[in-house]
């Protein structure tokens, strides 16, 4: 005989009393529905063991919020996002991995939601989070902070939200398979389209995958700032995301060769055009005898130099 289920309601609403319902246990599905049906953001779960149900109610959300909560700074940070094109019915995802403020990995992809289960951009969001975790594991990181705007990336991974469809169930299983390999994950929510640099970068990757115009936030940032990247391969990928500002995408270790601003660069080009022929002409007029004569005339009066230094 199957065990009788108990239903744990973490967030619900009692319309008969017009009051919020929190951390409530009920012993039937019909009673559970009274508190969760038509309630946006309802959180509930069924259990066969009452101790597990109580443990679920005692466990809080693991979701952190950027700008409000503390998270690990000394580890890999990965920003993820998803998008959707209603015309093509395709979703996309974008991943940007950053360590010590240097972009070390970017990746994008797209796909089609199965018939009868069109979860739009959420499919991209979940794929991006799995890709982020896989990248961290493949590159021997034991800890990663995943930044995202869709709350389900955290709540479906931790089991905090009820998983109703195939996509969220598979995401939970795959993410927990990764976690069992020993990686620690912190989930941090960022507000979308708030000009958070790396979140906007992930969003731009998503839009490029679907041929959707972006809002130019990256170009706006690069007009006044630089972005450091790990190597030339990452720079080439980022170059494809912008039309202007490519000169301010700098490969790590080449900071001393920071590209000129467009104004300075154009100035140098004009000077080169005007002076090139004159410089070549002057060089060709210098003879070997002239060079020897100039070299012999260069003397340093060491005694005078030392006297001047001692008198200071």
C-alpha positions as CSV (number, residue, x, y, z in Angstrom):
1,X,0.0,0.0,0.0
2,X,1.4,3.4,-1.0
3,X,2.3,5.8,1.8
4,X,-0.1,8.7,2.2
5,X,1.5,11.9,1.0
6,X,1.9,15.1,3.0
7,X,2.1,18.5,1.3
8,X,4.5,21.2,2.5
9,X,3.5,24.7,1.5
10,X,6.4,27.2,1.8
11,X,4.6,30.1,0.1
12,X,0.9,30.3,-0.6
13,X,-2.2,32.4,0.0
14,X,-5.5,31.8,1.8
15,X,-8.1,33.7,-0.3
16,X,-10.9,33.0,2.3
17,X,-8.9,34.9,5.0
18,X,-7.1,37.2,2.6
19,X,-3.7,36.4,4.2
20,X,-0.4,34.9,3.2
21,X,0.3,31.3,4.0
22,X,3.9,30.2,4.9
23,X,5.4,26.9,6.1
24,X,2.2,25.0,6.3
25,X,1.7,21.2,6.2
26,X,-1.5,19.7,4.9
27,X,-2.4,16.0,4.3
28,X,-4.4,16.2,1.1
29,X,-3.9,17.5,-2.4
30,X,-7.3,19.2,-2.4
31,X,-6.4,21.2,0.7
32,X,-3.0,22.1,-0.8
33,X,-4.7,23.4,-3.9
34,X,-6.7,25.9,-1.8
35,X,-3.5,27.7,-0.9
36,X,-1.5,27.4,-4.1
37,X,-4.0,27.5,-7.0
38,X,-3.8,30.9,-8.8
39,X,-1.0,32.1,-6.5
40,X,1.9,33.6,-8.3
41,X,5.2,32.4,-6.8
42,X,3.6,29.6,-4.8
43,X,6.2,27.2,-3.4
44,X,5.2,23.7,-2.3
45,X,6.2,20.1,-2.5
46,X,4.8,16.7,-1.7
47,X,6.5,14.1,0.5
48,X,5.9,10.6,1.8
49,X,7.9,11.3,4.9
50,X,6.7,14.0,7.3
51,X,10.3,14.6,8.6
52,X,11.5,15.4,5.1
53,X,8.5,17.7,4.6
54,X,9.4,19.6,7.8
55,X,13.0,19.8,6.8
56,X,11.9,21.3,3.5
57,X,10.0,24.0,5.3
58,X,12.9,24.8,7.6
59,X,15.3,25.1,4.7
60,X,15.5,28.6,3.3
61,X,16.2,29.8,-0.3
62,X,19.9,29.6,-1.2
63,X,19.5,32.5,-3.7
64,X,21.8,35.5,-3.1
65,X,21.3,38.9,-4.6
66,X,24.2,41.0,-6.1
67,X,24.6,44.3,-4.3
68,X,22.8,43.0,-1.2
69,X,24.3,39.6,-0.2
70,X,27.9,38.5,0.2
71,X,29.3,35.8,-2.1
72,X,32.8,34.4,-2.7
73,X,35.1,36.8,-4.6
74,X,38.2,34.6,-4.8
75,X,36.9,32.0,-7.3
76,X,35.5,31.6,-10.8
77,X,32.5,33.8,-11.6
78,X,30.2,32.9,-14.5
79,X,27.4,35.0,-15.9
80,X,24.6,33.3,-17.8
81,X,21.5,34.4,-19.7
82,X,18.9,33.1,-22.1
83,X,16.8,34.7,-24.9
84,X,14.0,33.7,-27.2
85,X,13.0,34.7,-30.8
86,X,9.2,34.3,-31.1
87,X,9.5,34.5,-35.0
88,X,11.8,31.5,-35.3
89,X,10.6,29.9,-32.0
90,X,14.2,29.3,-31.1
91,X,15.9,29.9,-27.7
92,X,19.5,30.8,-27.1
93,X,22.0,31.0,-24.2
94,X,25.1,32.9,-23.4
95,X,27.9,32.1,-20.9
96,X,30.7,34.5,-19.8
97,X,33.4,33.1,-17.3
98,X,35.5,35.7,-15.4
99,X,38.4,35.3,-13.0
100,X,40.0,38.2,-11.3
101,X,38.1,40.6,-13.7
102,X,39.6,38.9,-16.8
103,X,37.2,37.2,-19.3
104,X,38.6,33.7,-19.8
105,X,35.7,32.0,-21.6
106,X,32.6,32.9,-23.6
107,X,30.2,30.7,-25.3
108,X,26.8,30.8,-26.9
109,X,24.3,28.4,-28.4
110,X,20.7,28.0,-29.5
111,X,18.0,25.3,-29.8
112,X,14.3,24.6,-30.4
113,X,11.9,23.9,-27.6
114,X,10.0,20.6,-28.1
115,X,6.4,20.7,-29.3
116,X,3.9,21.2,-26.4
117,X,6.6,22.4,-24.0
118,X,7.5,25.9,-25.2
119,X,9.2,27.4,-22.2
120,X,10.7,30.1,-24.3
121,X,14.0,31.6,-23.0
122,X,13.9,29.5,-19.8
123,X,15.4,26.6,-21.8
124,X,18.3,28.9,-22.6
125,X,18.7,30.0,-19.0
126,X,18.9,26.4,-17.7
127,X,21.3,25.3,-20.5
128,X,23.6,28.2,-19.7
129,X,23.8,27.3,-16.1
130,X,24.6,23.7,-16.9
131,X,27.3,24.9,-19.4
132,X,28.7,27.2,-16.7
133,X,29.0,24.4,-14.2
134,X,30.5,22.0,-16.7
135,X,33.1,24.6,-17.7
136,X,34.1,25.0,-14.1
137,X,34.5,21.3,-13.5
138,X,36.4,20.7,-16.8
139,X,38.8,23.4,-15.7
140,X,39.4,22.0,-12.2
141,X,37.6,24.6,-10.3
142,X,36.1,23.4,-7.0
143,X,34.0,26.5,-6.5
144,X,31.9,28.7,-8.8
145,X,29.6,31.7,-8.5
146,X,26.8,31.7,-11.1
147,X,25.2,35.0,-11.8
148,X,21.8,35.0,-13.4
149,X,18.5,36.9,-13.6
150,X,16.0,34.0,-13.7
151,X,15.4,32.7,-10.2
152,X,14.7,29.2,-11.3
153,X,18.4,28.6,-12.1
154,X,18.9,28.5,-8.3
155,X,15.5,27.2,-7.1
156,X,15.2,24.3,-9.6
157,X,18.9,23.3,-8.9
158,X,18.4,23.2,-5.1
159,X,14.9,21.7,-5.2
160,X,13.4,24.8,-3.6
161,X,10.8,25.0,-6.4
162,X,8.4,22.3,-7.3
163,X,9.6,20.8,-10.7
164,X,6.5,20.3,-12.9
165,X,7.9,19.8,-16.4
166,X,10.5,17.7,-18.1
167,X,13.0,20.5,-18.5
168,X,13.1,21.5,-14.8
169,X,13.4,17.8,-13.8
170,X,16.2,17.1,-16.1
171,X,18.0,20.3,-15.1
172,X,17.7,19.3,-11.4
173,X,19.1,15.9,-12.1
174,X,22.0,17.1,-14.3
175,X,22.9,19.9,-11.9
176,X,23.0,17.6,-8.9
177,X,25.1,15.1,-10.9
178,X,27.7,17.9,-11.3
179,X,27.4,18.9,-7.6
180,X,28.0,15.3,-6.5
181,X,31.4,15.6,-8.3
182,X,32.5,18.0,-5.6
183,X,31.9,21.5,-6.9
184,X,30.5,24.1,-4.7
185,X,28.0,26.5,-6.4
186,X,26.7,29.9,-5.2
187,X,23.8,31.3,-7.1
188,X,23.6,35.1,-7.3
189,X,20.7,36.9,-8.9
190,X,21.4,40.1,-10.9
191,X,18.7,42.4,-12.2
192,X,18.4,42.1,-16.0
193,X,19.2,45.1,-18.2
194,X,20.7,47.1,-15.3
195,X,24.0,47.6,-17.3
196,X,25.9,45.0,-15.2
197,X,28.8,44.6,-17.6
198,X,29.2,40.8,-17.8
199,X,25.5,40.1,-17.6
200,X,25.0,42.4,-20.5
201,X,27.8,40.6,-22.3
202,X,26.0,37.3,-21.8
203,X,22.7,38.9,-23.0
204,X,24.5,40.2,-26.2
205,X,25.8,36.7,-26.9
206,X,22.2,35.4,-26.7
207,X,20.9,38.0,-29.0
208,X,23.7,37.4,-31.6
209,X,22.8,33.7,-31.6
210,X,19.3,34.6,-32.7
211,X,20.2,37.5,-35.0
212,X,18.4,40.0,-32.6
213,X,19.7,43.6,-32.4
214,X,21.3,44.4,-29.1
215,X,21.0,47.7,-27.2
216,X,24.7,48.7,-27.6
217,X,25.5,48.6,-23.9
218,X,28.9,46.9,-24.5
219,X,29.9,49.6,-27.0
220,X,28.8,52.3,-24.6
221,X,31.1,50.7,-21.9
222,X,34.0,50.3,-24.3
223,X,33.8,53.9,-25.4
224,X,35.2,54.9,-21.9
225,X,36.7,51.7,-20.5
226,X,38.7,48.6,-21.3
227,X,37.8,44.9,-21.0
228,X,40.6,42.5,-20.2
229,X,40.5,39.0,-21.8
230,X,42.6,35.9,-21.3
231,X,43.9,35.4,-24.9
232,X,43.5,36.4,-28.6
233,X,40.9,33.7,-29.1
234,X,38.6,35.4,-26.5
235,X,39.3,38.8,-28.0
236,X,38.3,37.6,-31.5
237,X,35.0,36.3,-30.1
238,X,34.3,39.6,-28.2
239,X,35.2,41.6,-31.3
240,X,32.3,40.0,-33.1
241,X,29.9,41.4,-30.5
242,X,30.6,45.0,-31.1
243,X,31.2,47.4,-34.0
244,X,32.9,50.1,-32.1
245,X,35.4,49.9,-29.2
246,X,37.3,46.8,-30.3
247,X,40.6,48.6,-29.6
248,X,39.6,48.7,-25.9
249,X,39.4,44.9,-25.6
250,X,42.8,44.1,-24.2
251,X,44.6,40.7,-24.1
252,X,46.0,40.1,-20.6
253,X,49.7,40.8,-20.4
254,X,49.5,43.4,-23.2
255,X,48.3,46.2,-21.0
256,X,51.5,48.3,-21.8
257,X,50.4,48.2,-25.4
258,X,47.0,49.7,-24.7
259,X,45.6,50.8,-28.0
260,X,45.3,54.5,-28.7
261,X,41.9,56.2,-28.5
262,X,40.3,56.8,-31.9
263,X,41.1,60.5,-31.7
264,X,44.8,59.9,-31.0
265,X,45.0,57.1,-33.5
266,X,43.6,59.3,-36.3
267,X,46.0,62.1,-35.3
268,X,49.0,59.7,-35.6
269,X,47.7,58.5,-39.0
270,X,47.5,62.1,-40.3
271,X,51.0,62.9,-39.0
272,X,52.3,59.7,-40.6
273,X,50.8,60.7,-44.0
274,X,52.3,64.2,-43.9
275,X,55.7,63.4,-42.6
276,X,56.5,60.0,-44.1
277,X,58.1,61.3,-47.3
278,X,60.0,64.1,-45.5
279,X,61.5,61.6,-42.9
280,X,62.6,59.2,-45.7
281,X,64.2,62.1,-47.6
282,X,66.2,63.3,-44.6
283,X,67.4,59.8,-43.7
284,X,68.7,59.3,-47.2
285,X,70.7,62.5,-47.0
286,X,72.7,61.4,-44.0
287,X,76.1,60.0,-44.9
288,X,78.4,57.7,-43.0
289,X,80.9,60.6,-42.4
290,X,78.0,62.7,-40.9
291,X,77.2,60.0,-38.4
292,X,80.9,59.6,-37.3
293,X,81.3,63.4,-37.0
294,X,78.2,63.7,-34.8
295,X,79.2,60.8,-32.6
296,X,82.7,62.3,-32.0
297,X,81.2,65.6,-31.0
298,X,79.1,64.1,-28.2
299,X,80.9,64.4,-24.9
300,X,79.7,64.3,-21.3
301,X,81.4,66.7,-18.9
302,X,81.4,64.3,-16.0
303,X,83.3,66.6,-13.6
304,X,80.9,69.5,-14.2
305,X,77.9,67.1,-13.8
306,X,79.2,65.9,-10.4
307,X,79.9,69.4,-9.2
308,X,76.3,70.4,-10.1
309,X,74.9,67.4,-8.3
310,X,77.0,68.0,-5.1
311,X,76.1,71.7,-5.0
312,X,72.3,70.8,-5.0
